[in-house]
Amino acid sequence: MQSKKGAFLTMLAFAMMIASCYYDNREDLFPEVAVCNTSNVSYAADVLPVLESQCLGCHNSGSQQGNVNLEGYDNVRAWARNGRLYGSIAWLNGYAPMPPAGSQLPPCTIDKIKAWIDAGAPNN
């Protein structure tokens, strides 16, 4: 009986030693989520590059798919002010989701465009 108790205690001590070798650190348990900075969003630095890479291939003066032309600030501002630009990129109900094929724009990109629109869609 004593040998079974001794074996149990030895195994328990061994298990505790193994468990004590493992530790969690803050970085592994709580990775920092990238913060999306939506302050000081500008048309030239934040909005236009997205439009050029994601929208202007289909929504320009030569190819106005869906009768949408996003070429030039005045056109973009009109779509921003009527709510359709944000509705489409945020994939809101009642709006044509853009881009139509593939993935939705990253949340931070959408948040930046929304912040620009909420600031009055300035030409900055």
FENNOR-V829826 format. One record per backbone hydrogen bond with DSSP energy under -1.0 kcal/mol. CO is the residue of the C=O (numbers start at 1). NH is the residue of the N-H. Records with the same first field share a line. If there is no record, write none. Layout:
BEGIN
CO->NH / NH
END
This chain:
BEGIN
1->5
2->6
3->7
4->8
5->9
6->10
7->11
8->12
9->13
10->14
11->15
12->16
13->17
14->18
15->19
16->20
25->29
26->30
42->46 / 47
43->48
47->51
48->52
49->53
50->54
51->55 / 56
55->58 / 59
58->65
59->70
63->60 / 65
64->67
65->68
72->76
73->77
74->78
75->79
76->80
77->81
78->82
79->85
83->87
84->88
85->89
86->90
87->92
88->98
92->95
106->110
107->111
108->112
109->113
110->114
111->115
112->116
113->117
114->118
115->119
116->121
117->120
122->124
END
